[in-house]
């Protein structure tokens, strides 16, 4: 039986660690080369402009939806939808114009069909429901809650065009708290 001192054991562990590190070096280099991208602009922080656009729309819809019930009765729901869309317009405009100089064009339109489909799937009917009925108006789903107009969701088509191609998505953005 060979007896190894504490100091000798420490040196043995150190030598083993160095050997493992040397053996793993080619693997690490190969991994790093697989992640190489020669187009620096394409690998920038905004790698998903469509996803970024949807996230900004999500926040804007929630923010704008919060003011609607305080202002509009259910009978005034068309005016509520007009005011809501007018409130979103600066955000839509900024998103559509913000990245043009960088070679990205974004088009954002309302999608009433997607909003109606969301309404059909998410607004309960019948006598047991907690709130009143839902309506879809120009891509915006609203609901009667104690005779106040509440914005529930908005349907959008987002088209992003870059030098690499075009991405089209249809999303329904739900207002948080609705």
Secondary structure per residue as TSV (DSSP state, phi and psi in degrees):
chain	resnum	aa	ss	phi	psi
A	1	X	-	360.0	132.0
A	2	X	-	-94.9	131.1
A	3	X	-	-101.8	124.8
A	4	X	-	-111.1	129.8
A	5	X	-	-72.7	167.3
A	6	X	H	-59.0	-41.3
A	7	X	H	-67.0	-41.3
A	8	X	H	-65.9	-36.6
A	9	X	H	-66.6	-40.5
A	10	X	H	-62.3	-41.1
A	11	X	H	-67.6	-37.7
A	12	X	H	-63.9	-42.4
A	13	X	H	-64.1	-41.3
A	14	X	H	-62.6	-44.3
A	15	X	H	-63.4	-42.1
A	16	X	H	-63.1	-40.3
A	17	X	H	-64.5	-40.5
A	18	X	H	-63.7	-42.4
A	19	X	H	-62.9	-41.7
A	20	X	H	-65.0	-43.1
A	21	X	H	-62.4	-43.6
A	22	X	H	-64.0	-39.4
A	23	X	H	-68.8	-32.1
A	24	X	H	-84.0	-15.3
A	25	X	H	-54.9	-47.3
A	26	X	H	-63.1	-33.5
A	27	X	H	-66.3	-44.3
A	28	X	H	-63.1	-44.3
A	29	X	H	-62.1	-42.1
A	30	X	H	-63.0	-41.5
A	31	X	H	-62.4	-44.9
A	32	X	H	-64.6	-36.3
A	33	X	H	-68.5	-32.4
A	34	X	H	-65.5	-28.5
A	35	X	T	-87.4	2.5
A	36	X	-	-67.0	138.3
A	37	X	-	-137.6	121.4
A	38	X	S	-80.9	-12.3
A	39	X	-	-98.6	99.3
A	40	X	T	-65.0	-38.2
A	41	X	T	-63.1	-37.9
A	42	X	T	-70.3	-26.0
A	43	X	T	-97.1	19.4
A	44	X	S	-72.9	-179.9
A	45	X	S	-63.9	-30.6
A	46	X	-	-95.6	68.2
A	47	X	-	-73.8	-15.6
A	48	X	-	-131.3	82.0
A	49	X	H	-64.5	-31.7
A	50	X	H	-68.2	-43.7
A	51	X	H	-62.2	-40.0
A	52	X	H	-62.0	-42.3
A	53	X	H	-61.5	-45.9
A	54	X	H	-63.5	-38.8
A	55	X	H	-63.9	-40.5
A	56	X	H	-67.2	-41.8
A	57	X	H	-60.9	-40.2
A	58	X	H	-57.4	-49.3
A	59	X	H	-64.7	-40.6
A	60	X	H	-66.6	-40.7
A	61	X	H	-62.1	-46.0
A	62	X	H	-62.6	-42.7
A	63	X	H	-64.4	-47.3
A	64	X	H	-69.2	-36.1
A	65	X	H	-65.0	-27.9
A	66	X	H	-64.1	-30.1
A	67	X	H	-86.3	-16.5
A	68	X	H	-64.9	-49.7
A	69	X	H	-63.8	-28.4
A	70	X	H	-69.8	-22.3
A	71	X	H	-106.9	-33.2
A	72	X	-	-121.6	127.9
A	73	X	B	-74.0	165.5
A	74	X	G	-60.8	-36.3
A	75	X	G	-63.8	-23.0
A	76	X	G	-101.0	26.1
A	77	X	H	-62.5	-32.2
A	78	X	H	-65.4	-41.2
A	79	X	H	-65.9	-35.7
A	80	X	H	-62.7	-44.0
A	81	X	H	-65.6	-40.5
A	82	X	H	-61.5	-45.9
A	83	X	H	-64.9	-40.0
A	84	X	H	-61.3	-48.9
A	85	X	H	-63.8	-38.9
A	86	X	H	-62.2	-37.7
A	87	X	H	-67.1	-31.7
A	88	X	H	-80.0	-18.7
A	89	X	H	-57.6	-43.2
A	90	X	H	-60.3	-37.2
A	91	X	H	-68.1	-47.2
A	92	X	H	-57.3	-46.2
A	93	X	H	-63.1	-44.3
A	94	X	H	-62.8	-43.0
A	95	X	H	-64.1	-36.9
A	96	X	H	-74.2	-25.4
A	97	X	H	-106.4	-13.6
A	98	X	H	-65.4	-37.2
A	99	X	T	-110.0	12.2
A	100	X	G	-59.9	-41.7
A	101	X	G	-67.5	-18.5
A	102	X	G	-95.4	7.5
A	103	X	T	88.5	16.1
A	104	X	-	-118.3	127.9
A	105	X	E	-114.8	128.3
A	106	X	E	-119.1	131.5
A	107	X	E	-117.5	129.2
A	108	X	E	-126.7	119.0
A	109	X	E	-128.0	156.2
A	110	X	E	-77.7	145.7
A	111	X	-	-124.5	99.1
A	112	X	H	-68.9	-32.4
A	113	X	H	-64.6	-45.6
A	114	X	H	-64.5	-38.5
A	115	X	H	-65.6	-42.0
A	116	X	H	-63.5	-40.0
A	117	X	H	-63.4	-41.2
A	118	X	H	-63.2	-43.2
A	119	X	H	-59.1	-46.0
A	120	X	H	-60.2	-37.4
A	121	X	H	-84.2	-23.5
A	122	X	H	-119.4	-10.7
A	123	X	S	-102.0	113.0
A	124	X	-	-70.0	151.3
A	125	X	-	-118.8	179.0
A	126	X	S	89.8	176.7
A	127	X	T	-74.3	-19.3
A	128	X	T	-85.5	1.4
A	129	X	-	-74.2	156.4
A	130	X	S	-81.0	-34.3
A	131	X	S	-122.1	180.0
A	132	X	-	-74.9	-171.1
A	133	X	-	-72.1	165.0
A	134	X	E	-108.5	153.5
A	135	X	E	-138.4	150.6
A	136	X	E	-112.2	126.6
A	137	X	E	-132.5	112.8
A	138	X	T	52.9	41.2
A	139	X	T	87.9	4.0
A	140	X	E	-116.1	126.7
A	141	X	E	-94.1	123.8
A	142	X	E	-123.1	157.5
A	143	X	E	-137.4	145.8
A	144	X	E	-82.4	114.9
A	145	X	E	-127.7	104.6
A	146	X	T	53.6	50.1
A	147	X	T	59.3	24.0
A	148	X	E	-118.9	147.1
A	149	X	E	-86.7	123.3
A	150	X	E	-116.7	129.6
A	151	X	E	-82.2	124.4
A	152	X	E	-99.6	-43.0
A	153	X	E	-160.6	162.9
A	154	X	E	-138.3	133.6
A	155	X	E	-93.3	134.6
A	156	X	E	-133.4	148.8
A	157	X	E	-108.5	125.6
A	158	X	E	-118.6	121.1
A	159	X	E	-117.2	122.6
A	160	X	E	-116.5	125.1
A	161	X	E	-117.0	124.9
A	162	X	E	-126.1	-179.5
A	163	X	T	-66.2	-16.4
A	164	X	T	-89.2	-15.9
A	165	X	E	146.6	-165.1
A	166	X	E	-123.0	138.4
A	167	X	E	-120.9	128.1
A	168	X	E	-122.1	129.0
A	169	X	E	-135.0	148.0
A	170	X	E	-113.0	125.0
A	171	X	E	-130.6	150.8
A	172	X	E	-115.2	116.8
A	173	X	E	-95.6	121.3
A	174	X	E	-91.1	134.4
A	175	X	-	-74.8	122.5
A	176	X	T	-64.1	140.3
A	177	X	T	87.9	-5.2
A	178	X	-	-85.1	360.0
